[in-house]
Amino acid sequence: MCRMLGLMCNDEDLLTCAVVEARAALDVPAADRPAGTGVAYYQNEEPLLRKRPVPPGTGVDFTHLAEGLSSNVLLVHVLPAGDEPWKDSQAQPFRFRKWVFCLAGEIAGLGERREEVLRRLPEFLARNVQGESDAELVFHMLLNRMFATGTLNDLGVAPEILARQVSACLDDIQSLTRIPPGHFALLVTNGQTMAAACRQVPLHYSHREGIQSCARHEDSEQQRKLHRRFKGIMLGAQMTEPGHQWREVADGSLLTISHELELRVEQL
């Protein structure tokens, strides 16, 4: 089971095939009472979103979520059941221009500082906040960091710069709340690079080198050659029984994936 997934790969036409191959570690059973799903992917460098409630008594099939997508980048967020009814404005991932973001867990103390956060944001960012979730506030605090450093519209922002901005955003949160932000994992991408961070929420990664078996394509030499050339990196948060192809990172890790699919892991 996986509550949040990030994926970057070298072949947009094989993204769904990679998800199908990994689905045993990803699918969320009905017993875990998922409330909704959100999917972000890119077409022509533009981020697109799909958000849907999950009918009561059903699980989440990641193959179904990825079906028909042609993209080198994918984010999936599974919303756990709660006391509030489903709202599209509350559902993740969130989007602003080229950036998409999602968070699993919670940021202690941030909700109480909501009005202060909004006052600190430039008007064009503040008016983009549509819901009431802490995750959306974190996203816009990160966007504000990017805006202040001139990287908000930089598609070629270096992974190490993005990593520093994520770390600085978390420092901003702690300065505001006076509480170390804990019990969360986050993912953010502009379609060219991706960053992730975690504290007290397990985060795993998986290097995918070649797709060994695929029921979606005919068994031909050409397809086998294409599938052998596949390369990708998956990041999964709140996974249970991920299997031997996944590796858990240390608590308090900050990860980046470059456009060339180079994974780096450091400490926050």
N, C-alpha and C positions, 0 to 999 in steps of 0.2 A: 504494500500500500504506500502511496505517495501523496502528500498534501499539496506539494508545490514542485513544479518541474521546470527547469531551464534546459534548452538544447540548442547547440550550434553545430552545424555540419557543413560538409563541402559539396553536397548535392541536394538541391531543393526538391528534386523529384523522388528522392529516396527517404525523405524525412518520415513519412508515414510508415514506411517499411521498418525503419529503426525503432519507432515507437511500438509497432506490432511485436518486434523481436523482444523488446524489454517489458512487455505488458504484464508479465507475471509479477514483476516487482512494483508495478505502478497502480494497477486497478484498485479502486476503493470499494469494498463490499458494502452491501446495503446495511449490514449490522452497524457500520460506523456512521450511519445517518447523515450522509452528505446533503447539504441544503442547496448547493448550486455550484456551477463551474464557470470559469472564465478562461478564455484562450486568446493569446496575442500572437500574431505572426506578421510577416512582412511580404508585401508585393510591390515591386518597383520601388523599393526602399521606403515605402509608406507602411506604418503599422496599422493593422486592422484588428478589431476585437470581436469576439463572440462571447456573449454572457447569457446563461440560461439557468433557470431553477431546475433542481433535480426532483422528480416526482417522489412523494413519500414511499418508502419501502423499496427503493431501487438504489443500485450502486452506480459507480462511475467507471465506464469503459474507456480507457485512454485511446484505444484504437478508433472508437467512434468519434472522439474529440478531434483526432488528427486526420480523419478521413477526408480526402479531397483537397488537402492543403499542399501547396507547393511553395516552400519557404526554406531558407537556410537557418532560420531562427524561430524558436517556439518557446512561449511561456504558458504554463498551465497552472491555475490556482483552483483548488477545491475548497469551497467554503463549508466549514462544519456547521451542523445544526445549532441554532441558538434560540433565544427567546423572541427575537425580532423577526417579522416576516421578511421574505426576500425583497430586496430593492436593487434595481439595476445600478443606481447611483452608488450603492455601497459595495457592489461586486468588484472584485479585482480580476485582472490587472487594470491599473490606471494608465492613461495615456496623456502625453503632452508633446505636441509636435512629433519628433522622431523617437521620443523616449517612452518606454513602457516599464512598469514597476509593479511588483507584488511583494507581499509580506505575510509570513505565517507567524503566529504568536501574538504578542502584544508589547507595547512600549509603555511601561508604568509611568504614570504621572503626566503624560502628554495631553490627554483629553482635557484635564483641568486647566491647561494652559492654551486651549484652542484659540481664544480670542486674541491672546498675545501673539501667538504664531501668525495669525492672519494679519495683524497690524504690522508685523515685521516684513511681510512679503510685499514685493512690488504689486501694484494694482493688477497688472495683467496676469500674474500668478494667483493672486488671492481670488479673483473672480472665476478662476478655473476650478476651484474647490467646490464640488457639487454635493458631496455626502458628508457624513459625520464621523467617519472612521479615523482612527489614529494612523493607519497605513497611508491614507491620502495626505495627511499632514506631513508625515515623514517624507513622502515623495516630493512634495512641494518645497520642503526645507532643503532637500537635495538639489532640486531644480534651481533654487535661489543661490545655492553655492556655485552651481555651474554658471549661472548668469553673472555673478560677481566676478568670476575668473575668466569670463569670455569664452567658455566652452559649451554653452547651451546649444548652439547651432553648429558645433564642430563635429561632423560625422567621423572625422579621422582622429578624434581624441584618443590619446595613447592610453592603454590599459592601466599603466601606473598612475597616470593623472586621475583617471576615473576612480581608482582605488583610494587615492588621497582625498578625493572629494567625498566619497562614502564615509571614510574614517572621520573627516572633519565634520560632516553632518551629524554623526553619532556623538561627537564631542559637543556640538551645538545643543543637541537634545539634553545631554547630561548637564550642561551649564544652565539650561532653562529650567529643568525639572529638579535639579539637585539630586537626582537618582540615576545610578548607572543604568543605561537601557539594557534590559535583560530579557530573556525568554523570547527570542525572535530569530527568524531567518529571513533574509530579503534577497531579491533578485532585481537587477535593473539592466537594461540594454537599450542601445540605439540602433540595433540591427547590424552593427559592425563589430562591436565589442560588448562583453557582458561582465558584470561584477556581481558578487554575492558575499554576504557576511552572515555570521551566526553567533548567537550567544544563548546557551542553555536550550537550544533546539537543535537536534541532530541534523547534520547536513552531509550528504554523500556525493561522490562524483564517480563517473564511469567513462573511461575511454572506450570508444567503440571503433574497432578496426575491422572493417568488412562486415557484411551481413551474410550469415552462413546459410540461412534458409528463409525463403520468402514465398508465402502463399498468394501474394498479390500479383505476381508477374509470372509469365510463362517460363518454364524451365528450359532456357536456351543458352547457348554459349555466350552470346552477346550480353544477356541479362546477368549471367553469373559473373562475367568480367566487370560489368558496371557495379554490381553489388560488392565485389571484392575490393573495389577502389574506394568504397565509402569510408569516410572518417568523420567522427563526431565526438562531442563531449556532452555528457548529460550531468546535470546537477539536480539532486532530489532532496527535499526537506521533509522531515517527519515521516521517514520511511520505516516500515516494519518488514522484517525478513527480506532485505534487498537482494541477497544472494551474493555469490562469490565475485561477480563482475563489478561490484560497487565497493568503494573505499570510503570510510568515514573520516572526515577531517577533524582536527582538534577543536575543542570548544574555543570560541573567540577568534575564529579564522576569518580571513578576508581573501577571497578568490577572484581572479580575473581570467577571462578567456579572450584571446586576441582574435582578430579576423583570420589569422593564419592557424587558428586552433591550437595555440600554445596556452597551456594552463599553468598559472602561478598561484601558489598558496603562501600566505604570510599571516602574521598575527596582527590583530587590531591594536 
